[in-house]
């Protein structure tokens, strides 16, 4: 047999060989290369993986790569990556909208026809496993210096009580001075309402109205107006011209913000298709969708069809009828993090992403959906640094604890914080208490609930959208039981704006996206969207044994029992139902971990699902068991109807 050096000898030979090969190069380059090679060698050692885990880049064919803005784990085990136009205005103007379906178990990919620009919409898992996506992009922002044509909101009126009317995109409106403005999308105007006074017989007509964004037909500020005027609709004559008209207060050269759409779709994981459902009443861009204990979905916030933030007109989707209805009024900044809690309440952690004034809707609090009351929860440190922060319902959900991690200032602020904090919402008069600080000030941190009741956090940047090459190549675990952070292996790909992270059924974590504003430290080169997918294998998967959870009932009602076979060298310590993640903009409020009571049987365990729908909203979950070393099994899909 040939000579096989011992590990320490091999290490020395590796470094020595690297330095010898580079002997002719300059010293700093040689030393840097040697350090890099030694680091690669070190992180590939079994002992290192068992302590810190390991990262691998996914081999993804170029034709399936997308600018991943939204990522959802489906009950088929596939991951749906939605780009829409992918923050690329050329794709938007060309009508090129993308989605990719990835099967992690078999390593396959599939392009999915995408009917609308779902870029920056909202999404939530429905009880039957479909994914609801509502809102998206109707128009990209245009900075003030780049605005070529005057524009603004036009209110289209209808004084006919018997007829509504849809006006197509491109409909022209003429001002009294003869200036022409074109509708940037179609608009449906409801009919007027007619009321008769029972005493006098007097008839009152209240015009129906709808709003649409219009632009002048020619460039330049001379085609704008700062006065309220009535506009005739070009092409209408007679009574129609009298009944239908436009009204606008100001049509100017102001900055144009992103504008939302009203359309909503369901993605069917089994047919692998988008199916359009009834549109929302309000257009929304950057909304949050929240699954409720009833199985319905609440939609809040977002920029509307003229780029203004929604004032608090919220809506509820009923999956049984596929229709929307009004919800209690409450204002939030865009992409607010809202968590379903006990007692028909939602907790707003203060985490949000992007739009809204700094002095409105920023305070965390409890929102009672039955009464509409909002009760602030005080005591959060660095409360001015909640934008682009991460938050989650800590495992298990029965503890009713929410955690906030990192974050930054409103807008393009360089403010960032290393603060973490936890609030216990199970008792009266909840107050935030500090958690362990992150290793450094961090925005855009992704946080994932793990089967062993820890939280895995990764990535982020110190500055707004990674400015100044500030991406953070760190990862760590938070343990709620000890209130401590421990180091994990470092990722190799920087992630900041537009990133997502998901727990996979096999216990690994997949991380997607990354959209830095610039590509260099001096902030002079435009950034490139990160299309590579990196997968983290936690230390628990490098142990010699893990429990084997066999197949059992696929459907278990709340309050019911179910028995599953388990083969494990060590005793089973926990059983958890983990709701699959659906993430965008560092916001993933779908994920939650529910502790299951269980009894051991001769060949496995019998679990009991809690009967509280606010703890276990209807839908699909992954069932994991862990052994006494906290090593989890592979997840098994279970449906709670």
C-alpha positions as semicolon CSV with decimal commas, in nm:
position;residue;x (nm);y (nm);z (nm)
1;X;0,000;0,000;0,000
2;X;0,118;0,354;-0,073
3;X;0,196;0,607;0,198
4;X;-0,115;0,792;0,329
5;X;-0,019;1,099;0,534
6;X;-0,200;1,169;0,857
7;X;-0,450;1,464;0,853
8;X;-0,207;1,714;1,007
9;X;0,064;1,610;0,763
10;X;-0,174;1,638;0,467
11;X;-0,271;1,987;0,584
12;X;0,092;2,097;0,594
13;X;0,164;1,941;0,254
14;X;-0,136;2,116;0,100
15;X;-0,034;2,459;0,222
16;X;0,332;2,398;0,144
17;X;0,256;2,279;-0,209
18;X;0,036;2,580;-0,276
19;X;0,309;2,817;-0,163
20;X;0,574;2,634;-0,361
21;X;0,372;2,647;-0,682
22;X;0,323;3,020;-0,636
23;X;0,681;3,089;-0,540
24;X;0,733;3,293;-0,855
25;X;0,437;3,521;-0,786
26;X;0,434;3,822;-0,559
27;X;0,410;3,735;-0,191
28;X;0,063;3,884;-0,112
29;X;-0,097;3,697;-0,401
30;X;0,070;3,373;-0,303
31;X;-0,032;3,403;0,059
32;X;-0,389;3,496;-0,037
33;X;-0,419;3,196;-0,267
34;X;-0,279;2,964;-0,002
35;X;-0,522;3,091;0,258
36;X;-0,812;3,045;0,017
37;X;-0,709;2,687;-0,061
38;X;-0,660;2,606;0,307
39;X;-1,003;2,752;0,385
40;X;-1,161;2,531;0,118
41;X;-0,980;2,231;0,260
42;X;-1,085;2,315;0,615
43;X;-1,458;2,362;0,548
44;X;-1,471;2,029;0,365
45;X;-1,349;1,833;0,668
46;X;-1,607;1,608;0,841
47;X;-1,542;1,765;1,182
48;X;-1,602;2,116;1,047
49;X;-1,927;2,013;0,877
50;X;-2,047;1,840;1,194
51;X;-1,986;2,161;1,390
52;X;-2,093;2,433;1,143
53;X;-2,265;2,272;0,844
54;X;-2,178;2,323;0,478
55;X;-2,284;2,533;0,175
56;X;-2,312;2,408;-0,184
57;X;-2,401;2,590;-0,504
58;X;-2,684;2,433;-0,700
59;X;-2,604;2,333;-1,058
60;X;-2,888;2,512;-1,237
61;X;-2,900;2,525;-1,619
62;X;-2,890;2,881;-1,752
63;X;-3,225;2,861;-1,928
64;X;-3,404;2,806;-1,596
65;X;-3,234;3,085;-1,400
66;X;-3,455;3,374;-1,296
67;X;-3,434;3,687;-1,088
68;X;-3,600;3,523;-0,792
69;X;-3,825;3,780;-0,621
70;X;-4,064;3,531;-0,458
71;X;-3,997;3,175;-0,341
72;X;-4,252;2,925;-0,206
73;X;-4,222;2,562;-0,099
74;X;-4,528;2,379;-0,235
75;X;-4,690;2,064;-0,088
76;X;-4,559;1,866;-0,385
77;X;-4,208;1,932;-0,250
78;X;-4,134;2,164;-0,545
79;X;-4,019;2,522;-0,503
80;X;-4,188;2,792;-0,711
81;X;-3,958;3,083;-0,797
82;X;-4,145;3,387;-0,930
83;X;-3,959;3,666;-1,104
84;X;-4,228;3,835;-1,309
85;X;-4,028;4,108;-1,480
86;X;-3,760;4,056;-1,213
87;X;-3,688;4,425;-1,142
88;X;-3,586;4,461;-1,507
89;X;-3,774;4,735;-1,691
90;X;-3,679;4,591;-2,029
91;X;-3,852;4,266;-1,937
92;X;-4,153;4,466;-1,818
93;X;-4,181;4,670;-2,137
94;X;-4,133;4,356;-2,347
95;X;-4,395;4,159;-2,153
96;X;-4,139;3,896;-2,049
97;X;-4,256;3,746;-1,717
98;X;-4,084;3,439;-1,568
99;X;-4,141;3,162;-1,313
100;X;-3,935;2,848;-1,257
101;X;-4,041;2,530;-1,076
102;X;-3,756;2,346;-0,903
103;X;-3,781;1,990;-0,772
104;X;-3,509;1,966;-0,502
105;X;-3,555;1,590;-0,457
106;X;-3,477;1,508;-0,820
107;X;-3,278;1,815;-0,922
108;X;-3,508;1,904;-1,211
109;X;-3,643;2,237;-1,333
110;X;-3,936;2,359;-1,539
111;X;-4,030;2,696;-1,685
112;X;-4,386;2,802;-1,598
113;X;-4,586;3,036;-1,828
114;X;-4,654;3,350;-1,621
115;X;-4,962;3,548;-1,723
116;X;-4,896;3,884;-1,560
117;X;-4,615;4,082;-1,401
118;X;-4,635;3,933;-1,051
119;X;-4,313;4,114;-0,956
120;X;-4,357;4,250;-0,601
121;X;-4,704;4,108;-0,544
122;X;-4,809;3,930;-0,226
123;X;-4,871;3,558;-0,167
124;X;-5,000;3,310;0,088
125;X;-5,066;2,936;0,102
126;X;-5,432;2,834;0,073
127;X;-5,589;2,547;0,272
128;X;-5,591;2,307;-0,024
129;X;-5,225;2,365;-0,113
130;X;-5,271;2,619;-0,387
131;X;-5,076;2,945;-0,366
132;X;-5,264;3,273;-0,383
133;X;-5,072;3,556;-0,553
134;X;-5,234;3,901;-0,556
135;X;-5,102;4,227;-0,692
136;X;-4,788;4,301;-0,887
137;X;-4,651;4,566;-1,119
138;X;-4,851;4,792;-1,350
139;X;-4,573;5,049;-1,401
140;X;-4,211;5,097;-1,300
141;X;-4,096;5,403;-1,114
142;X;-3,954;5,700;-1,306
143;X;-3,731;5,941;-1,115
144;X;-3,821;6,309;-1,137
145;X;-3,532;6,403;-1,364
146;X;-3,626;6,124;-1,604
147;X;-3,997;6,207;-1,635
148;X;-4,067;6,313;-1,996
149;X;-4,442;6,364;-1,991
150;X;-4,683;6,520;-1,746
151;X;-4,912;6,272;-1,575
152;X;-5,121;6,190;-1,273
153;X;-5,449;6,048;-1,147
154;X;-5,763;6,094;-1,357
155;X;-6,102;6,021;-1,196
156;X;-6,338;5,894;-1,463
157;X;-6,701;5,975;-1,379
158;X;-7,025;5,804;-1,483
159;X;-7,356;5,988;-1,436
160;X;-7,563;5,717;-1,605
161;X;-7,748;5,515;-1,337
162;X;-7,824;5,235;-1,583
163;X;-7,489;5,160;-1,742
164;X;-7,128;5,105;-1,637
165;X;-6,850;5,119;-1,893
166;X;-6,496;4,995;-1,950
167;X;-6,252;5,227;-2,123
168;X;-5,946;5,054;-2,276
169;X;-5,583;5,144;-2,230
170;X;-5,504;5,439;-2,454
171;X;-5,841;5,614;-2,406
172;X;-5,785;5,988;-2,467
173;X;-5,898;6,275;-2,245
174;X;-5,906;6,634;-2,375
175;X;-5,868;6,934;-2,143
176;X;-6,061;7,260;-2,193
177;X;-5,738;7,404;-2,338
178;X;-5,714;7,119;-2,590
179;X;-5,433;6,919;-2,430
180;X;-5,459;6,542;-2,473
181;X;-5,387;6,278;-2,205
182;X;-5,391;5,900;-2,255
183;X;-5,501;5,634;-2,005
184;X;-5,209;5,404;-1,920
185;X;-5,434;5,103;-1,860
186;X;-5,799;5,004;-1,897
187;X;-6,050;5,128;-1,641
188;X;-6,403;5,014;-1,557
189;X;-6,635;5,286;-1,427
190;X;-6,937;5,172;-1,221
191;X;-7,279;5,315;-1,295
192;X;-7,417;5,609;-1,100
193;X;-7,648;5,552;-0,806
194;X;-7,998;5,701;-0,797
195;X;-8,181;5,792;-0,477
196;X;-8,541;5,918;-0,450
197;X;-8,652;6,131;-0,154
198;X;-8,970;5,957;-0,025
199;X;-9,122;6,288;0,088
200;X;-9,046;6,521;-0,202
201;X;-8,989;6,273;-0,482
202;X;-8,666;6,454;-0,564
203;X;-8,412;6,235;-0,748
204;X;-8,043;6,256;-0,658
205;X;-7,778;6,110;-0,889
206;X;-7,437;6,024;-0,741
207;X;-7,185;5,959;-1,018
208;X;-6,987;5,637;-1,019
209;X;-6,614;5,684;-1,049
210;X;-6,290;5,499;-1,104
211;X;-5,931;5,615;-1,114
212;X;-5,669;5,567;-1,383
213;X;-5,318;5,702;-1,440
214;X;-5,290;5,923;-1,749
215;X;-4,997;6,081;-1,937
216;X;-4,979;6,376;-2,174
217;X;-4,955;6,286;-2,543
218;X;-4,648;6,509;-2,584
219;X;-4,324;6,562;-2,394
220;X;-4,244;6,860;-2,175
221;X;-4,375;7,048;-1,871
222;X;-4,588;7,281;-2,084
223;X;-4,840;6,998;-2,117
224;X;-4,897;6,976;-1,743
225;X;-5,159;7,152;-1,535
226;X;-5,191;7,250;-1,168
227;X;-5,562;7,332;-1,172
228;X;-5,871;7,118;-1,123
229;X;-6,038;7,064;-1,457
230;X;-6,298;6,852;-1,630
231;X;-6,186;6,649;-1,934
232;X;-6,394;6,526;-2,225
233;X;-6,342;6,169;-2,341
234;X;-6,235;6,170;-2,705
235;X;-6,474;5,975;-2,927
236;X;-6,786;6,007;-2,712
237;X;-7,082;6,204;-2,844
238;X;-7,434;6,289;-2,737
239;X;-7,557;6,165;-2,397
240;X;-7,251;5,944;-2,353
241;X;-7,025;6,249;-2,375
242;X;-7,235;6,418;-2,105
243;X;-7,251;6,114;-1,875
244;X;-6,884;6,006;-1,898
245;X;-6,596;6,247;-1,838
246;X;-6,269;6,286;-1,649
247;X;-6,169;6,501;-1,350
248;X;-5,811;6,574;-1,240
249;X;-5,656;6,805;-0,981
250;X;-5,299;6,808;-1,109
251;X;-5,113;6,650;-1,398
252;X;-4,744;6,730;-1,357
253;X;-4,384;6,622;-1,405
254;X;-4,353;6,464;-1,059
255;X;-4,161;6,143;-0,987
256;X;-4,369;5,842;-1,080
257;X;-4,363;5,562;-0,823
258;X;-4,420;5,194;-0,893
259;X;-4,787;5,121;-0,956
260;X;-4,980;4,809;-0,858
261;X;-5,231;4,581;-1,027
262;X;-5,562;4,442;-0,900
263;X;-5,531;4,098;-1,057
264;X;-5,505;3,783;-0,845
265;X;-5,407;3,427;-0,936
266;X;-5,388;3,087;-0,779
267;X;-5,094;2,862;-0,862
268;X;-5,196;2,496;-0,866
269;X;-4,897;2,281;-0,761
270;X;-5,041;1,969;-0,924
271;X;-5,138;2,108;-1,264
272;X;-4,841;2,350;-1,242
273;X;-5,046;2,636;-1,382
274;X;-5,160;2,984;-1,284
275;X;-5,539;3,024;-1,268
276;X;-5,687;3,374;-1,258
277;X;-5,943;3,449;-0,985
278;X;-6,150;3,758;-0,907
279;X;-5,943;4,076;-0,891
280;X;-5,906;4,283;-0,575
281;X;-6,093;4,609;-0,534
282;X;-5,764;4,797;-0,491
283;X;-5,446;4,770;-0,691
284;X;-5,150;4,664;-0,474
285;X;-4,771;4,660;-0,520
286;X;-4,566;4,541;-0,217
287;X;-4,871;4,405;-0,028
288;X;-4,870;4,144;0,248
289;X;-5,108;3,847;0,231
290;X;-5,188;3,671;0,561
291;X;-5,355;3,332;0,599
292;X;-5,628;3,344;0,865
293;X;-5,755;3,063;1,093
294;X;-6,071;3,044;0,881
295;X;-5,868;2,959;0,571
296;X;-5,939;3,299;0,421
297;X;-5,657;3,537;0,330
298;X;-5,617;3,900;0,433
299;X;-5,448;4,148;0,194
300;X;-5,305;4,469;0,340
301;X;-5,103;4,770;0,225
302;X;-4,926;4,819;-0,109
303;X;-4,889;5,099;-0,362
304;X;-5,203;5,156;-0,568
305;X;-5,270;5,216;-0,936
306;X;-5,123;5,569;-0,926
307;X;-4,831;5,487;-0,697
308;X;-4,978;5,607;-0,368
309;X;-4,963;5,392;-0,055
310;X;-5,292;5,232;0,042
311;X;-5,446;5,428;0,331
312;X;-5,565;5,115;0,513
313;X;-5,839;4,976;0,289
314;X;-5,781;4,604;0,342
315;X;-5,949;4,306;0,175
316;X;-6,021;3,939;0,249
317;X;-6,010;3,658;-0,008
318;X;-6,247;3,362;0,033
319;X;-6,098;3,054;-0,138
320;X;-6,439;2,884;-0,142
321;X;-6,591;3,152;-0,367
322;X;-6,267;3,301;-0,501
323;X;-6,398;3,648;-0,426
324;X;-6,282;3,947;-0,220
325;X;-6,465;4,145;0,047
326;X;-6,385;4,442;0,270
327;X;-6,173;4,388;0,584
328;X;-6,123;4,606;0,894
329;X;-5,943;4,932;0,821
330;X;-5,582;4,971;0,941
331;X;-5,283;5,143;0,784
332;X;-4,945;4,972;0,743
333;X;-4,627;5,048;0,547
334;X;-4,562;4,816;0,253
335;X;-4,487;4,446;0,313
336;X;-4,568;4,457;0,685
337;X;-4,496;4,140;0,884
338;X;-4,825;4,022;1,039
339;X;-4,857;3,700;1,239
340;X;-5,175;3,507;1,317
341;X;-5,208;3,476;1,695
342;X;-5,463;3,332;1,933
343;X;-5,802;3,500;1,963
344;X;-5,858;3,633;1,609
345;X;-5,565;3,867;1,650
346;X;-5,276;3,961;1,426
347;X;-4,946;4,083;1,564
348;X;-4,758;4,345;1,362
349;X;-4,388;4,317;1,447
350;X;-4,301;4,653;1,287
351;X;-4,092;4,482;1,017
352;X;-4,170;4,617;0,671
353;X;-4,006;4,682;0,337
354;X;-3,982;5,003;0,151
355;X;-4,266;5,253;0,130
356;X;-4,458;5,476;0,368
357;X;-4,382;5,780;0,584
358;X;-4,138;5,737;0,872
359;X;-4,388;5,863;1,130
360;X;-4,689;5,650;1,042
361;X;-4,762;5,279;1,092
362;X;-4,417;5,194;1,226
363;X;-4,505;5,096;1,585
364;X;-4,547;4,723;1,661
365;X;-4,880;4,617;1,805
366;X;-5,170;4,376;1,828
367;X;-5,458;4,413;1,581
368;X;-5,794;4,262;1,677
369;X;-5,973;4,165;1,355
370;X;-6,311;4,135;1,529
371;X;-6,313;4,482;1,682
372;X;-6,063;4,657;1,455
373;X;-5,872;4,785;1,760
374;X;-5,493;4,823;1,734
375;X;-5,297;4,809;2,061
376;X;-4,929;4,919;2,048
377;X;-4,668;4,698;2,215
378;X;-4,387;4,916;2,357
379;X;-4,025;4,868;2,450
380;X;-3,854;4,778;2,121
381;X;-3,499;4,913;2,097
382;X;-3,391;5,080;1,771
383;X;-3,753;5,116;1,669
384;X;-3,644;5,356;1,393
385;X;-3,456;5,066;1,227
386;X;-3,736;4,821;1,145
387;X;-3,744;4,857;0,768
388;X;-3,581;4,554;0,598
389;X;-3,570;4,376;0,936
390;X;-3,650;4,008;0,974
391;X;-3,919;3,872;1,203
392;X;-4,085;3,541;1,276
393;X;-4,313;3,352;1,514
394;X;-4,061;3,164;1,727
395;X;-4,091;2,786;1,753
396;X;-4,304;2,634;1,879
397;X;-4,605;2,852;1,800
398;X;-4,769;2,762;2,134
399;X;-4,526;2,999;2,309
400;X;-4,676;3,297;2,121
401;X;-4,338;3,469;2,097
402;X;-4,229;3,690;1,805
403;X;-3,870;3,784;1,732
404;X;-3,728;4,078;1,532
405;X;-3,373;4,068;1,396
406;X;-3,169;4,355;1,251
407;X;-3,312;4,613;1,015
408;X;-3,243;4,962;0,893
409;X;-3,375;5,314;0,855
410;X;-3,660;5,424;0,631
411;X;-3,578;5,450;0,261
412;X;-3,220;5,485;0,134
413;X;-3,087;5,528;0,486
414;X;-2,744;5,401;0,590
415;X;-2,882;5,334;0,939
416;X;-2,865;4,968;1,043
417;X;-2,885;4,776;1,371
418;X;-2,754;4,451;1,521
419;X;-3,048;4,444;1,764
420;X;-3,262;4,139;1,813
421;X;-3,567;4,140;2,041
422;X;-3,840;3,902;2,157
423;X;-4,193;3,973;2,275
424;X;-4,409;3,722;2,466
425;X;-4,769;3,774;2,353
426;X;-4,920;3,497;2,561
427;X;-4,986;3,711;2,868
428;X;-5,120;4,056;2,951
429;X;-4,925;4,378;2,890
430;X;-4,657;4,231;2,661
431;X;-4,324;4,418;2,640
432;X;-4,020;4,362;2,419
433;X;-3,706;4,221;2,580
434;X;-3,361;4,221;2,422
435;X;-3,215;3,919;2,249
436;X;-2,850;3,861;2,162
437;X;-2,699;4,111;1,922
438;X;-2,614;3,996;1,572
439;X;-2,241;3,980;1,493
440;X;-2,277;4,312;1,306
441;X;-2,539;4,562;1,199
442;X;-2,753;4,386;0,940
443;X;-3,034;4,466;0,697
444;X;-3,211;4,206;0,475
445;X;-3,140;3,912;0,707
446;X;-3,325;3,591;0,616
447;X;-3,456;3,380;0,906
448;X;-3,578;3,020;0,877
449;X;-3,752;2,803;1,139
450;X;-3,574;2,467;1,169
451;X;-3,709;2,124;1,275
452;X;-3,498;2,126;1,594
453;X;-3,666;2,446;1,724
454;X;-3,374;2,670;1,630
455;X;-3,379;2,961;1,386
456;X;-3,124;2,975;1,104
457;X;-3,031;3,327;0,989
458;X;-2,813;3,414;0,693
459;X;-2,691;3,692;0,466
460;X;-2,794;4,056;0,461
461;X;-2,590;4,373;0,422
462;X;-2,476;4,657;0,643
463;X;-2,606;4,930;0,410
464;X;-2,904;4,995;0,184
465;X;-2,914;4,731;-0,094
466;X;-2,554;4,631;-0,029
467;X;-2,408;4,975;-0,102
468;X;-2,035;5,004;-0,049
469;X;-1,991;4,629;-0,106
470;X;-2,148;4,574;0,237
471;X;-2,294;4,224;0,186
472;X;-2,237;4,005;0,492
473;X;-2,104;3,652;0,441
474;X;-2,221;3,518;0,776
475;X;-2,478;3,275;0,907
476;X;-2,581;3,177;1,259
477;X;-2,834;2,981;1,462
478;X;-3,057;3,134;1,728
479;X;-3,167;2,898;2,005
480;X;-3,486;3,020;2,180
481;X;-3,424;2,781;2,470
482;X;-3,095;2,951;2,564
483;X;-3,148;3,292;2,398
484;X;-2,809;3,262;2,228
485;X;-2,659;3,287;1,881
486;X;-2,401;3,036;1,757
487;X;-2,190;3,054;1,443
488;X;-2,270;2,852;1,131
489;X;-2,064;2,799;0,818
490;X;-2,035;3,114;0,608
491;X;-2,219;3,137;0,275
492;X;-2,017;3,214;-0,037
493;X;-2,277;3,430;-0,213
494;X;-2,376;3,776;-0,090
495;X;-2,749;3,836;-0,044
496;X;-2,924;4,166;0,023
497;X;-3,238;4,312;-0,139
498;X;-3,480;4,066;-0,306
499;X;-3,358;3,752;-0,127
500;X;-3,547;3,454;0,011
501;X;-3,464;3,144;0,217
502;X;-3,671;2,829;0,265
503;X;-3,656;2,512;0,473
504;X;-3,670;2,205;0,245
505;X;-3,842;1,878;0,344
506;X;-3,505;1,703;0,382
507;X;-3,397;1,953;0,651
508;X;-3,167;2,167;0,435
509;X;-3,211;2,540;0,363
510;X;-3,214;2,689;0,012
511;X;-3,130;3,058;-0,040
512;X;-3,224;3,257;-0,350
513;X;-3,186;3,602;-0,504
514;X;-2,987;3,911;-0,423
515;X;-3,022;4,247;-0,594
516;X;-2,741;4,488;-0,500
517;X;-2,773;4,847;-0,616
518;X;-2,405;4,858;-0,716
519;X;-2,141;4,607;-0,812
520;X;-1,834;4,769;-0,660
521;X;-1,722;4,924;-0,331
522;X;-1,711;5,275;-0,480
523;X;-2,078;5,245;-0,593
524;X;-1,993;5,335;-0,952
525;X;-2,086;5,011;-1,135
526;X;-2,451;4,895;-1,158
527;X;-2,523;4,580;-0,961
528;X;-2,616;4,243;-1,109
529;X;-2,907;4,031;-0,986
530;X;-2,780;3,716;-0,816
531;X;-2,935;3,412;-0,989
532;X;-2,727;3,143;-0,817
533;X;-2,897;2,920;-0,560
534;X;-2,698;2,816;-0,255
535;X;-2,802;2,530;-0,027
536;X;-2,703;2,498;0,336
537;X;-2,674;2,155;0,499
538;X;-2,700;2,196;0,880
539;X;-2,469;2,012;1,122
540;X;-2,748;1,776;1,224
541;X;-2,738;1,612;0,878
542;X;-2,372;1,516;0,925
543;X;-2,448;1,286;1,218
544;X;-2,425;0,913;1,163
545;X;-2,790;0,844;1,241
546;X;-3,116;1,032;1,194
547;X;-3,469;0,916;1,274
548;X;-3,664;0,759;0,990
549;X;-4,025;0,871;0,983
550;X;-4,243;0,638;0,781
551;X;-4,559;0,714;0,590
552;X;-4,887;0,749;0,775
553;X;-5,212;0,940;0,739
554;X;-5,189;1,222;0,484
555;X;-5,483;1,408;0,638
556;X;-5,522;1,478;1,010
557;X;-5,795;1,704;1,146
558;X;-5,736;1,945;1,431
559;X;-5,786;1,767;1,762
560;X;-5,735;1,425;1,599
561;X;-5,469;1,157;1,649
562;X;-5,250;0,988;1,389
563;X;-4,990;0,711;1,415
564;X;-4,665;0,704;1,217
565;X;-4,389;0,442;1,213
566;X;-4,050;0,567;1,335
567;X;-3,713;0,392;1,327
568;X;-3,460;0,564;1,548
569;X;-3,149;0,458;1,737
570;X;-3,232;0,719;2,003
571;X;-3,565;0,802;2,167
572;X;-3,797;1,042;1,985
573;X;-3,789;1,376;2,167
574;X;-4,018;1,607;1,967
575;X;-4,277;1,610;1,691
576;X;-4,342;1,929;1,493
577;X;-4,573;2,041;1,216
578;X;-4,388;2,306;1,012
579;X;-4,584;2,514;0,766
580;X;-4,386;2,559;0,441
581;X;-4,236;2,899;0,378
582;X;-4,346;3,157;0,122
583;X;-4,089;3,435;0,120
584;X;-4,025;3,770;-0,046
585;X;-3,835;4,082;0,057
586;X;-3,711;3,909;0,375
587;X;-4,076;3,858;0,472
588;X;-4,205;3,506;0,539
589;X;-4,508;3,502;0,764
590;X;-4,640;3,168;0,636
591;X;-4,374;2,964;0,815
592;X;-4,458;2,840;1,166
593;X;-4,372;2,538;1,380
594;X;-4,640;2,372;1,593
595;X;-4,550;2,133;1,875
596;X;-4,745;1,806;1,874
597;X;-4,816;1,603;2,184
598;X;-4,728;1,238;2,120
599;X;-4,714;0,896;2,278
600;X;-4,472;0,623;2,183
601;X;-4,602;0,302;2,033
602;X;-4,416;-0,024;1,972
603;X;-4,311;0,080;1,620
604;X;-4,349;0,456;1,621
605;X;-4,549;0,742;1,768
606;X;-4,909;0,866;1,786
607;X;-4,935;1,242;1,754
608;X;-5,220;1,478;1,844
609;X;-5,283;1,794;1,642
610;X;-5,393;2,094;1,853
611;X;-5,757;2,186;1,803
612;X;-5,695;2,564;1,792
613;X;-5,714;2,696;1,431
614;X;-5,522;3,009;1,529
615;X;-5,229;2,779;1,616
616;X;-5,281;2,544;1,321
617;X;-5,440;2,731;1,030
618;X;-5,574;2,493;0,765
619;X;-5,328;2,382;0,500
620;X;-5,033;2,156;0,429
621;X;-4,751;2,102;0,678
622;X;-4,427;1,906;0,704
623;X;-4,422;1,660;0,995
624;X;-4,076;1,621;1,151
625;X;-3,966;1,419;1,452
626;X;-3,634;1,470;1,629
627;X;-3,437;1,237;1,850
628;X;-3,275;1,313;2,184
629;X;-2,974;1,469;2,005
630;X;-3,213;1,707;1,820
631;X;-3,149;1,530;1,489
632;X;-3,459;1,560;1,267
633;X;-3,616;1,309;1,034
634;X;-3,707;1,377;0,675
635;X;-4,032;1,574;0,666
636;X;-4,357;1,400;0,571
637;X;-4,641;1,602;0,415
638;X;-4,959;1,621;0,623
639;X;-5,278;1,808;0,536
640;X;-5,483;1,979;0,808
641;X;-5,824;2,045;0,648
